Amino acid sequence: MALVGQGLGLRGEDRVMKGSVSQGRARAVGHSWLDLALGMAVSGGSAFFPGRDIYRMIPTGIITVSDRASAQLYQDLGGPAVRAAAAALGCQTIAEALVPDELGQIAEVVLSFARQGCQLILTTGGTGIAARDVTPEAIRSVARLEIPGFGESMRMQSLALTPNAVLSRSLGAVVENSLVIALPGKPQGAVDCLHFVAGAIPHTVKILQREPTSC
């Protein structure tokens, strides 16, 4: 279980949580995914997709869930794609983790990131129906509540892209005072789903941080 972070208790690029199986390492973002993610930064914004400035102050944690990637048998593509997409929105990624598909480890990192000040936590991977896909269960085990609209929106809009979207168990939940969004493991699906719910993120985070909102 590798952690990479800056500030808020994660000092240095190779800070590793107790019980980790591999050390943190810098991960390069492929140009194709970076270009895709940068396409999400809409100048000026809209009623459904705010401009990048509204996200600028959201401290964000990114967690990749993958047995193969955590064992260094497979290159992590989902994490860098989500990081690039979050950066395109204007979010500040302050912590990252790469963990295997183990319910306890996933829950531990989600809770740790929430307590370290990540107001938004994005996970990628483990949202399908395979035997090792346990990310939703891990998040629910430490969540105060689930926000059904996030999962519903991601599935509904993904169905326009693939009929396999009915198999997705992506979700949104509240852990401590943080918004946690479980995204698919495939980079394209993860970025698409983040895009689908991006418009609701700033308002949700403000409510959880007890900041004044328009409603």
Stockholm file with secondary structure:
# STOCKHOLM 1.0

chainA/1-215         MALVGQGLGLRGEDRVMKGSVSQGRARAVGHSWLDLALGMAVSGGSAFFPGRDIYRMIPTGIITVSDRASAQLYQDLGGPAVRAAAAALGCQTIAEALVPDELGQIAEVVLSFARQGCQLILTTGGTGIAARDVTPEAIRSVARLEIPGFGESMRMQSLALTPNAVLSRSLGAVVENSLVIALPGKPQGAVDCLHFVAGAIPHTVKILQREPTSC
#=GR chainA/1-215 SS CEEEECBTTBCSTTCCCTTCSSCCCCCCCCHHHHHHHHTTCCSSCCSSSCCGGGGTTCEEEEEEECHHHHTTSSCCCHHHHHHHHHHHHTCEEEEEEEECSCHHHHHHHHHHHHHTTCSEEEEESCCSSSTTCCHHHHHHHHCSEECHHHHHHHHHHHTTTCGGGGGCCCEEEEETTEEEEEECSSHHHHHHHHHHHGGGHHHHHHHHTTCCCCC
#=GC SS_cons         CEEEECBTTBCSTTCCCTTCSSCCCCCCCCHHHHHHHHTTCCSSCCSSSCCGGGGTTCEEEEEEECHHHHTTSSCCCHHHHHHHHHHHHTCEEEEEEEECSCHHHHHHHHHHHHHTTCSEEEEESCCSSSTTCCHHHHHHHHCSEECHHHHHHHHHHHTTTCGGGGGCCCEEEEETTEEEEEECSSHHHHHHHHHHHGGGHHHHHHHHTTCCCCC
//
